Structures are given as structure tokens and as C-alpha cells.
């Protein structure tokens, strides 16, 4: 079984895992003018979810 000869530094580990970062939520404007995540857009427009007024 292959075993690494040296421990991986935090910097190298972070560069390798840079694509694991979370992406920002894309907000869409609903029919009532509220900004909601895209996955909830249909539920808000159908009135299944109420949104906060800010």
C-alpha cells in the first residue's frame, strides 16, 4: 500500500481542496417582490411559504 513520505502542509491541502468551497446563494425576485433563493421561488409564488418583509 502506498504511504506518503511527508506530511501535507495546510497550504497544499487548501489548494487541493479549493473547489470544495461553498458558493453564494443565488437570489431571485419573487412575484411579491421578495428576494428568495432560486430553489424556493416556486413555493413563494404559489403562497406555500411566507417571506419576511425587510
C-alpha positions in Angstrom: 0.0 0.0 0.0 1.3 3.5 -0.9 2.3 5.7 2.0 3.2 9.4 1.6 6.8 10.2 2.7 6.0 13.7 4.0 3.0 15.3 5.8 1.0 17.6 3.5 1.1 21.2 4.6 -2.1 23.2 5.2 -1.3 25.4 2.2 -1.0 22.5 -0.2 -4.1 20.9 1.3 -6.1 24.1 0.9 -5.0 24.5 -2.7 -6.1 21.0 -3.5 -9.5 21.4 -1.8 -10.2 24.9 -3.1 -13.0 23.6 -5.3 -14.8 22.4 -2.1 -15.8 26.0 -1.2 -19.5 26.8 -0.8 -21.0 29.1 -3.5 -23.1 32.1 -2.6 -26.9 31.6 -2.8 -28.4 33.0 -6.0 -31.3 35.2 -5.1 -34.3 35.7 -7.4 -37.1 38.2 -7.2 -40.4 36.5 -6.5 -43.8 37.7 -7.7 -44.4 39.6 -4.4 -41.1 41.4 -4.7 -39.2 39.4 -2.1 -35.7 38.2 -2.7 -35.6 34.4 -2.2 -33.2 31.5 -3.2 -34.0 30.0 -6.5 -35.0 26.7 -5.0 -37.8 28.3 -3.1 -39.1 30.6 -5.9 -42.0 28.4 -7.0 -43.1 27.8 -3.4 -43.2 31.5 -2.6 -45.1 32.4 -5.8 -47.7 29.7 -5.0 -48.1 31.0 -1.5 -46.8 27.9 0.2 -44.1 29.8 2.0 -44.3 33.3 3.6 -41.3 35.6 3.3 -40.2 38.2 5.8 -40.5 41.9 4.9 -37.3 43.8 5.4 
